Amino acid sequence: MRKIVILDGYTENPGDLSWAPLEALGEVTVYDRTSAEQIIPRIGDAEIVIVNKTPLREATLDACPSIRYIGVLATGYDVVDVQAARARGIPVTNVPSYGTAAVGQYAIAMLLEICHHVAHHAQAVHDGRWASNPDWCFWDYPLIELDGKTLGVIGFGRIGRQTARIAKAMGMRILAHDSFPCDEGRAIGEYVSLDELYAQSDVIALHCPLFPETRGMICKESIAKMKDGVILLNNSRGPLINEQDLADALESGKVYAAGLDVVSVEPIRDDNPLLHAKNCLITPHISWAPKESRARIMDMAAENLSQWLAGTPIHVVN
């Protein structure tokens, strides 16, 4: 029976889902986490390697000649040296579009938390502050109504459009910037230049891929083009933002608040300047993680492998 090894299965499936779809295709060994020095011995003579964030570099492929297939439990596949895999005839597959609804929903959740600070005010009630308050209500932060305000979405693919649909339902005007405008996008919002989007948006949401040209695109120069008091959301890729420049803008008030589910180095490092910046909401890269989304990942990963075994490969990225 073909051997399948899953090198970092815990974040994908901490125990609330079943590996049965993959187990039906071979003898499966699942590791919760795999350190760098454990990668090669754990792969051993396995033909099929499934990873989420465990890196598979050229040296690993050289050391594990039995590998015939690599499946990534995510849409992004930069953890694999895809060119080295291609040179060795190893297909690499990914799982596209599994989290569109979840990631769009999470972007709006961060925005609503910034606008209302629901968790903070709920905790204040439990701490007794309402019971002891001389007035019938109180609030510690400005409360922001989104109806009539402008959301600018940078990267208007599936997730960007989903975020925009929810915002539009709340009465927001939608601006978009994308290299590939489409009719579906035009039905939701107006495509504009990046400078126009910076200048007109009350809220800016990043939903674009990380390319050399987008790395650090949010920096002091681009922030200077934005409205005073803009809100920035990022649950795409951390390195899109120059973090020191954003921290400075939060401290000055140029950026009113930021909602971030990603940072440049993950897990976040103690010296990240955003940890001590004003009005900066940071969560641990969980936009993708509802059970429903993770179940789709597992089902699609199994389907990718099944189709490859049948000689009809799908979602091959190299």
MIMAR-848014 format. One record per residue (C-alpha): residue number from 1; chain; z, y, x. Coordinates in pm, whole numbers, plus 50000, padded with zeros to 5 digits. Each point is the difference from the previous one (the first is absolute). Layout:
+-----+----+-------+-------+-------+
:   i : ch :     Z :     Y :     X :
+-----+----+-------+-------+-------+
: NUM :  A :     Z :     Y :     X :
...
+-----+----+-------+-------+-------+
//
This chain:
+-----+----+-------+-------+-------+
:   i : ch :     Z :     Y :     X :
+-----+----+-------+-------+-------+
:   1 :  A : 50000 : 50000 : 50000 :
:   2 :  A : 49911 : 50347 : 50130 :
:   3 :  A : 50292 : 50201 : 50135 :
:   4 :  A : 50075 : 50345 : 49859 :
:   5 :  A : 50262 : 50225 : 50160 :
:   6 :  A : 50134 : 50319 : 49840 :
:   7 :  A : 50161 : 50209 : 50274 :
:   8 :  A : 50180 : 50269 : 49798 :
:   9 :  A : 50039 : 49895 : 49641 :
:  10 :  A : 50328 : 50168 : 49907 :
:  11 :  A : 49886 : 50347 : 49895 :
:  12 :  A : 49718 : 49849 : 49797 :
:  13 :  A : 50220 : 49733 : 49845 :
:  14 :  A : 50378 : 50033 : 50047 :
:  15 :  A : 50048 : 49710 : 49760 :
:  16 :  A : 49887 : 50129 : 49661 :
:  17 :  A : 49648 : 49856 : 50023 :
:  18 :  A : 49847 : 49662 : 50087 :
:  19 :  A : 49779 : 49904 : 50292 :
:  20 :  A : 49853 : 49720 : 49786 :
:  21 :  A : 49644 : 50145 : 49988 :
:  22 :  A : 49978 : 49978 : 50381 :
:  23 :  A : 50194 : 49673 : 50016 :
:  24 :  A : 49728 : 49843 : 49787 :
:  25 :  A : 49755 : 50069 : 50284 :
:  26 :  A : 50185 : 49849 : 50295 :
:  27 :  A : 50328 : 49933 : 50175 :
:  28 :  A : 50178 : 50336 : 49993 :
:  29 :  A : 50273 : 50119 : 50236 :
:  30 :  A : 50156 : 50334 : 49905 :
:  31 :  A : 50200 : 50219 : 50237 :
:  32 :  A : 50185 : 50302 : 49862 :
:  33 :  A : 49942 : 50201 : 50318 :
:  34 :  A : 49843 : 49930 : 50337 :
:  35 :  A : 50077 : 50189 : 50321 :
:  36 :  A : 49733 : 50069 : 50261 :
:  37 :  A : 50110 : 49714 : 50225 :
:  38 :  A : 50004 : 49755 : 49707 :
:  39 :  A : 49643 : 50061 : 49880 :
:  40 :  A : 49813 : 49758 : 50225 :
:  41 :  A : 50244 : 49706 : 49982 :
:  42 :  A : 50030 : 50034 : 49623 :
:  43 :  A : 49624 : 49997 : 49952 :
:  44 :  A : 49975 : 49692 : 50220 :
:  45 :  A : 49704 : 49794 : 49886 :
:  46 :  A : 49971 : 50157 : 49655 :
:  47 :  A : 49646 : 50061 : 49876 :
:  48 :  A : 50093 : 50268 : 49748 :
:  49 :  A : 50226 : 50296 : 50074 :
:  50 :  A : 50127 : 50234 : 49729 :
:  51 :  A : 50167 : 50329 : 50096 :
:  52 :  A : 50116 : 50323 : 49847 :
:  53 :  A : 50108 : 50222 : 50291 :
:  54 :  A : 50032 : 49753 : 50288 :
:  55 :  A : 49738 : 50101 : 50260 :
:  56 :  A : 49729 : 49756 : 50104 :
:  57 :  A : 49840 : 50134 : 50318 :
:  58 :  A : 49732 : 49857 : 50227 :
:  59 :  A : 50252 : 49832 : 50230 :
:  60 :  A : 50145 : 49812 : 49702 :
:  61 :  A : 49657 : 49882 : 49893 :
:  62 :  A : 49932 : 49880 : 50353 :
:  63 :  A : 50329 : 49811 : 50007 :
:  64 :  A : 49944 : 49839 : 49659 :
:  65 :  A : 49648 : 49853 : 50001 :
:  66 :  A : 50069 : 49796 : 49687 :
:  67 :  A : 49987 : 50310 : 49778 :
:  68 :  A : 49703 : 49990 : 49766 :
:  69 :  A : 50106 : 50252 : 49734 :
:  70 :  A : 50231 : 50304 : 49976 :
:  71 :  A : 50117 : 50137 : 49667 :
:  72 :  A : 50177 : 50336 : 49970 :
:  73 :  A : 50248 : 50045 : 49714 :
:  74 :  A : 49904 : 50366 : 49960 :
:  75 :  A : 49704 : 50232 : 49963 :
:  76 :  A : 50035 : 50149 : 50349 :
:  77 :  A : 49911 : 49758 : 50278 :
:  78 :  A : 50058 : 50198 : 50318 :
:  79 :  A : 50268 : 49747 : 50105 :
:  80 :  A : 49714 : 49763 : 50093 :
:  81 :  A : 49753 : 50054 : 50282 :
:  82 :  A : 49709 : 49945 : 49765 :
:  83 :  A : 49734 : 50039 : 50267 :
:  84 :  A : 50163 : 49740 : 50223 :
:  85 :  A : 50025 : 49770 : 49699 :
:  86 :  A : 49635 : 50056 : 49915 :
:  87 :  A : 49895 : 49922 : 50356 :
:  88 :  A : 50176 : 49665 : 49963 :
:  89 :  A : 49850 : 49925 : 49659 :
:  90 :  A : 50330 : 50049 : 49818 :
:  91 :  A : 49969 : 50172 : 49661 :
:  92 :  A : 50270 : 50251 : 49906 :
:  93 :  A : 50059 : 50065 : 49631 :
:  94 :  A : 50207 : 50262 : 49823 :
:  95 :  A : 50122 : 50065 : 49646 :
:  96 :  A : 49839 : 50313 : 49857 :
:  97 :  A : 50111 : 50188 : 49690 :
:  98 :  A : 50314 : 49803 : 49921 :
:  99 :  A : 50232 : 50302 : 49983 :
: 100 :  A : 49797 : 50276 : 49837 :
: 101 :  A : 50229 : 50037 : 49700 :
: 102 :  A : 50324 : 49961 : 50198 :
: 103 :  A : 49915 : 50248 : 50276 :
: 104 :  A : 49870 : 50262 : 49758 :
: 105 :  A : 50312 : 49960 : 49788 :
: 106 :  A : 50222 : 50036 : 50306 :
: 107 :  A : 49832 : 50324 : 50110 :
: 108 :  A : 50081 : 50148 : 49660 :
: 109 :  A : 50354 : 49858 : 50014 :
: 110 :  A : 50061 : 50189 : 50325 :
: 111 :  A : 49855 : 50315 : 49845 :
: 112 :  A : 50223 : 49974 : 49692 :
: 113 :  A : 50307 : 49941 : 50216 :
: 114 :  A : 49918 : 50316 : 50195 :
: 115 :  A : 49953 : 50195 : 49677 :
: 116 :  A : 50319 : 49882 : 49829 :
: 117 :  A : 50230 : 49831 : 50258 :
: 118 :  A : 50094 : 49746 : 49736 :
: 119 :  A : 50198 : 49774 : 50233 :
: 120 :  A : 50197 : 50291 : 50145 :
: 121 :  A : 50098 : 50139 : 49660 :
: 122 :  A : 50086 : 49655 : 49865 :
: 123 :  A : 50233 : 49948 : 50296 :
: 124 :  A : 50154 : 50343 : 49939 :
: 125 :  A : 50090 : 49889 : 49647 :
: 126 :  A : 50161 : 49679 : 50128 :
: 127 :  A : 50190 : 50207 : 50255 :
: 128 :  A : 50163 : 50192 : 49714 :
: 129 :  A : 49822 : 50330 : 50050 :
: 130 :  A : 49868 : 50022 : 49643 :
: 131 :  A : 50336 : 49914 : 49847 :
: 132 :  A : 50163 : 50279 : 50198 :
: 133 :  A : 49719 : 50252 : 49957 :
: 134 :  A : 50078 : 50322 : 49803 :
: 135 :  A : 49646 : 50008 : 49855 :
: 136 :  A : 49824 : 49743 : 49786 :
: 137 :  A : 49745 : 49923 : 50273 :
: 138 :  A : 49934 : 50068 : 50369 :
: 139 :  A : 49736 : 49932 : 50264 :
: 140 :  A : 50009 : 50014 : 50378 :
: 141 :  A : 49628 : 50035 : 50070 :
: 142 :  A : 49717 : 50195 : 49837 :
: 143 :  A : 49848 : 49787 : 49723 :
: 144 :  A : 49620 : 50005 : 50007 :
: 145 :  A : 49761 : 49957 : 49708 :
: 146 :  A : 49666 : 49848 : 50106 :
: 147 :  A : 49791 : 50084 : 49695 :
: 148 :  A : 49735 : 50253 : 50101 :
: 149 :  A : 50052 : 49956 : 50373 :
: 150 :  A : 49732 : 49872 : 50239 :
: 151 :  A : 50005 : 49666 : 50180 :
: 152 :  A : 49770 : 49966 : 50299 :
: 153 :  A : 49923 : 49642 : 50100 :
: 154 :  A : 49864 : 49933 : 50348 :
: 155 :  A : 49826 : 49665 : 49985 :
: 156 :  A : 49867 : 49936 : 49651 :
: 157 :  A : 49954 : 49625 : 50010 :
: 158 :  A : 50160 : 49759 : 49754 :
: 159 :  A : 50358 : 50101 : 50078 :
: 160 :  A : 49929 : 50372 : 50019 :
: 161 :  A : 49826 : 49989 : 49663 :
: 162 :  A : 50289 : 49802 : 49849 :
: 163 :  A : 50251 : 50259 : 50118 :
: 164 :  A : 49777 : 50274 : 49859 :
: 165 :  A : 49969 : 49828 : 49660 :
: 166 :  A : 50378 : 49994 : 49960 :
: 167 :  A : 50033 : 50362 : 50114 :
: 168 :  A : 49722 : 50107 : 49765 :
: 169 :  A : 50182 : 49835 : 49711 :
: 170 :  A : 50294 : 50229 : 50082 :
: 171 :  A : 49777 : 50304 : 49969 :
: 172 :  A : 49916 : 50059 : 50364 :
: 173 :  A : 49666 : 50132 : 50122 :
: 174 :  A : 49841 : 49762 : 50251 :
: 175 :  A : 49817 : 50092 : 50320 :
: 176 :  A : 49863 : 49732 : 50232 :
: 177 :  A : 49857 : 49971 : 50348 :
: 178 :  A : 49816 : 49687 : 50105 :
: 179 :  A : 49707 : 49908 : 50224 :
: 180 :  A : 49839 : 49803 : 49719 :
: 181 :  A : 50015 : 50181 : 49664 :
: 182 :  A : 49933 : 49780 : 49698 :
: 183 :  A : 49950 : 50044 : 49627 :
: 184 :  A : 50333 : 49833 : 49923 :
: 185 :  A : 50170 : 50262 : 50215 :
: 186 :  A : 49808 : 50286 : 49840 :
: 187 :  A : 50128 : 49885 : 49660 :
: 188 :  A : 50358 : 50049 : 50121 :
: 189 :  A : 49987 : 50310 : 50218 :
: 190 :  A : 49793 : 50246 : 50199 :
: 191 :  A : 49879 : 49921 : 50351 :
: 192 :  A : 50062 : 50289 : 50239 :
: 193 :  A : 50006 : 50066 : 50373 :
: 194 :  A : 50316 : 49926 : 50192 :
: 195 :  A : 50072 : 50370 : 50052 :
: 196 :  A : 49959 : 50068 : 49626 :
: 197 :  A : 50236 : 49715 : 49921 :
: 198 :  A : 50261 : 50132 : 50245 :
: 199 :  A : 49976 : 50352 : 49857 :
: 200 :  A : 50016 : 49912 : 49630 :
: 201 :  A : 50236 : 49702 : 49974 :
: 202 :  A : 50362 : 50020 : 49892 :
: 203 :  A : 50040 : 49634 : 50092 :
: 204 :  A : 49798 : 49810 : 50262 :
: 205 :  A : 49986 : 49619 : 50001 :
: 206 :  A : 49864 : 49805 : 50296 :
: 207 :  A : 49811 : 49683 : 49910 :
: 208 :  A : 49753 : 49980 : 50286 :
: 209 :  A : 49955 : 49738 : 50272 :
: 210 :  A : 50118 : 50054 : 50355 :
: 211 :  A : 49699 : 50075 : 50219 :
: 212 :  A : 49982 : 50197 : 50326 :
: 213 :  A : 49882 : 50301 : 49801 :
: 214 :  A : 50287 : 49978 : 49747 :
: 215 :  A : 50281 : 49933 : 50248 :
: 216 :  A : 50231 : 50302 : 49999 :
: 217 :  A : 49789 : 50180 : 49739 :
: 218 :  A : 50314 : 50149 : 49849 :
: 219 :  A : 50114 : 50230 : 50279 :
: 220 :  A : 50103 : 50361 : 50048 :
: 221 :  A : 49637 : 50116 : 49976 :
: 222 :  A : 49931 : 49825 : 49669 :
: 223 :  A : 50344 : 50082 : 49860 :
: 224 :  A : 49930 : 50368 : 50067 :
: 225 :  A : 49707 : 49974 : 49758 :
: 226 :  A : 50220 : 49868 : 49719 :
: 227 :  A : 50184 : 50189 : 49729 :
: 228 :  A : 50353 : 50110 : 50079 :
: 229 :  A : 50236 : 49747 : 49843 :
: 230 :  A : 49749 : 49716 : 49981 :
: 231 :  A : 50125 : 49645 : 49940 :
: 232 :  A : 49856 : 49728 : 50224 :
: 233 :  A : 49984 : 49628 : 49915 :
: 234 :  A : 49902 : 49719 : 50236 :
: 235 :  A : 50010 : 49632 : 49919 :
: 236 :  A : 49682 : 49922 : 50188 :
: 237 :  A : 50042 : 49997 : 50380 :
: 238 :  A : 50275 : 50173 : 50200 :
: 239 :  A : 49786 : 50123 : 50293 :
: 240 :  A : 49797 : 50220 : 49764 :
: 241 :  A : 50284 : 50250 : 50051 :
: 242 :  A : 50120 : 50179 : 50310 :
: 243 :  A : 50366 : 49943 : 49922 :
: 244 :  A : 50147 : 50279 : 50211 :
: 245 :  A : 49762 : 50252 : 49841 :
: 246 :  A : 50097 : 49881 : 49652 :
: 247 :  A : 50371 : 50013 : 50087 :
: 248 :  A : 49956 : 50359 : 50119 :
: 249 :  A : 49815 : 50092 : 49680 :
: 250 :  A : 50274 : 49847 : 49786 :
: 251 :  A : 50265 : 50191 : 50190 :
: 252 :  A : 49812 : 50327 : 49955 :
: 253 :  A : 49930 : 49936 : 49631 :
: 254 :  A : 49622 : 50016 : 50044 :
: 255 :  A : 50005 : 49643 : 49867 :
: 256 :  A : 50256 : 49984 : 49720 :
: 257 :  A : 50045 : 49623 : 50009 :
: 258 :  A : 49843 : 49680 : 50126 :
: 259 :  A : 50002 : 49651 : 49850 :
: 260 :  A : 49920 : 49740 : 50264 :
: 261 :  A : 49986 : 49622 : 49976 :
: 262 :  A : 49846 : 49965 : 50345 :
: 263 :  A : 50070 : 50144 : 50346 :
: 264 :  A : 49825 : 49987 : 50334 :
: 265 :  A : 50213 : 49718 : 50146 :
: 266 :  A : 50146 : 49737 : 49767 :
: 267 :  A : 50283 : 49919 : 49966 :
: 268 :  A : 50083 : 50368 : 50037 :
: 269 :  A : 50156 : 50102 : 50332 :
: 270 :  A : 50326 : 50192 : 50026 :
: 271 :  A : 49822 : 50289 : 50173 :
: 272 :  A : 49746 : 50060 : 49722 :
: 273 :  A : 50029 : 50375 : 49928 :
: 274 :  A : 49947 : 49945 : 49627 :
: 275 :  A : 50335 : 49821 : 49968 :
: 276 :  A : 50177 : 50335 : 50032 :
: 277 :  A : 49745 : 50224 : 49826 :
: 278 :  A : 50082 : 50181 : 49675 :
: 279 :  A : 49872 : 49859 : 49670 :
: 280 :  A : 49844 : 49695 : 50158 :
: 281 :  A : 50006 : 49680 : 49796 :
: 282 :  A : 49929 : 49693 : 50214 :
: 283 :  A : 49984 : 49643 : 49872 :
: 284 :  A : 49940 : 49679 : 50202 :
: 285 :  A : 49628 : 49928 : 49935 :
: 286 :  A : 50051 : 49835 : 49660 :
: 287 :  A : 49722 : 50148 : 49785 :
: 288 :  A : 49814 : 49670 : 50022 :
: 289 :  A : 50295 : 49773 : 49927 :
: 290 :  A : 50044 : 49942 : 49623 :
: 291 :  A : 50007 : 49630 : 49920 :
: 292 :  A : 49676 : 50028 : 49806 :
: 293 :  A : 49817 : 50144 : 50302 :
: 294 :  A : 50140 : 49741 : 50238 :
: 295 :  A : 49899 : 49722 : 49762 :
: 296 :  A : 49644 : 50132 : 50005 :
: 297 :  A : 50005 : 49998 : 50381 :
: 298 :  A : 50103 : 49635 : 50008 :
: 299 :  A : 49746 : 49897 : 49738 :
: 300 :  A : 49719 : 50187 : 50173 :
: 301 :  A : 50097 : 49870 : 50344 :
: 302 :  A : 49982 : 49646 : 49866 :
: 303 :  A : 49666 : 50074 : 49836 :
: 304 :  A : 49865 : 50146 : 50326 :
: 305 :  A : 50094 : 49681 : 50184 :
: 306 :  A : 49871 : 49774 : 49724 :
: 307 :  A : 49663 : 50176 : 49997 :
: 308 :  A : 49973 : 49977 : 50378 :
: 309 :  A : 50078 : 49628 : 49990 :
: 310 :  A : 49729 : 49962 : 49735 :
: 311 :  A : 49746 : 50175 : 50223 :
: 312 :  A : 49980 : 50313 : 49785 :
: 313 :  A : 50224 : 50248 : 50189 :
: 314 :  A : 50113 : 50322 : 49834 :
: 315 :  A : 50181 : 50313 : 50122 :
: 316 :  A : 49905 : 49934 : 50363 :
: 317 :  A : 50059 : 50323 : 50196 :
: 318 :  A : 49839 : 49901 : 50331 :
+-----+----+-------+-------+-------+
//
